[in-house]
Amino acid sequence: MTNKYRRIAHLDMDAFYASVELLKYPELRGQPVLIGGDSTYQPSIKSDGTRLFSRVKDYVGRGVATTTTYEARALGLFSAMGIMKAARVAPDVFLLPPDFDLYLHYSRLFKDAVRKIAPKFENRGIDEIYIDLTDHNLDTLNLAKSLKNAVFEATGLNCSICVAPNKLLAKIGSDLEKPNGLTILTMDDLQARIWPLSVKKINGIGPKAAERLAGLSIGTVGELANADPSLLQDAFGSNYAGWLCHAAHGIDNSEVITNSEPKVISREVTFDRDLHAVTDRSILTKIFTDLCYRLADNLKKKGYVCSTVGIKIRYCDFRISTRDITLSIATADPVTIRKAATECLRRVPLDHRFRLLGVKASVLLKAADIHNHRQVSQGVLFPDH
């Protein structure tokens, strides 16, 4: 099937985490809010029943913004910004800790609403999906409107959607009219609407590639489309250069993958202060055990077992160490996962303080499928009889 006849939508929830929080705390609507930090900064209830919210200037310790409202973005606060830095930029912005269980709940709600109208969609995270609308009978504009309305009725949240000939253009287009946007792109719109944009708008061109392109005096998609192919090949190699040329011309034949399976499930935590394996042993032991049990719980909820367990440490100087171990028996048992992760820890240097600790499960298998050739129960293999 060619791009000409395809209808691919990218649906992106607007400021998702922040919007969910505003459902919970409607008095903060229209206010600059940063979501991040830890549960210490939950709102308190005053004597008159009103809520008292923390400000970013109140935050102590290491932490980063998970997201911010559009009002906070206007003040220069963005996701992944350190909260201490945010406090210097805009100290009176409201601060809320993230509630990931609630975000997952609303993620399921909006995806269930979409599924009733257009079941062929690809998960791209908690707040965005690609939808294949090619075979749908409804015209594009009304179909996009019906999807937006269904999401709002199910969640009370707005989303932005773009319908385009392929995933690449749909992804770019969903950001053109945010928030609450509805965009329809065709290949005829390429030069007028896509070429003036920064190359950074193309999903797959990261900061380093954008910097290298800037060194070649290529800053917009149009400049990339008209660049000398040999210049790109010299800078990036033939494979990536070829992809850059196709992307700049709006060419993308990738399919909407409706049955994608996760390759890795992980849990990690960044500490408020650097910790040491010896002097902070009791604190780290609790954190480490909690990570292993949360990871096991994630596996069970999603119906997986893992054959490989790994750990990740980021030291105070930002160096990273990782180790993996392959299990003889696939498992979702927290005790087994912790034992394997402990073995991994013994294989990394622990003489320096570190700021992040993570545990991951990989080589994932559906627990139901395992039954065909062996049975798994809390990490113990029971032979078939």
PEJO-V709591 format. One record per helix or strand of 2 or more residues. SS is the DSSP state (helix for helix, strand for strand). FROM is the first residue (numbers start at 1). TO is the last residue. If there is no record, write none. Layout:
BEGIN
ss->SS from->FROM to->TO
ss->SS from->FROM to->TO
END
This chain:
BEGIN
ss->helix from->3 to->5
ss->strand from->8 to->13
ss->helix from->16 to->24
ss->helix from->26 to->28
ss->strand from->33 to->36
ss->helix from->39 to->41
ss->strand from->44 to->45
ss->strand from->51 to->52
ss->strand from->54 to->55
ss->helix from->56 to->58
ss->strand from->64 to->68
ss->helix from->70 to->74
ss->helix from->83 to->89
ss->strand from->94 to->96
ss->helix from->100 to->117
ss->strand from->121 to->123
ss->strand from->128 to->132
ss->helix from->140 to->155
ss->strand from->159 to->164
ss->helix from->167 to->173
ss->strand from->182 to->184
ss->helix from->187 to->194
ss->helix from->199 to->201
ss->helix from->207 to->215
ss->helix from->221 to->225
ss->helix from->229 to->236
ss->helix from->238 to->248
ss->strand from->264 to->275
ss->helix from->281 to->302
ss->strand from->304 to->315
ss->strand from->320 to->331
ss->helix from->334 to->345
ss->strand from->354 to->366
ss->helix from->367 to->370
ss->strand from->375 to->377
ss->strand from->380 to->382
END
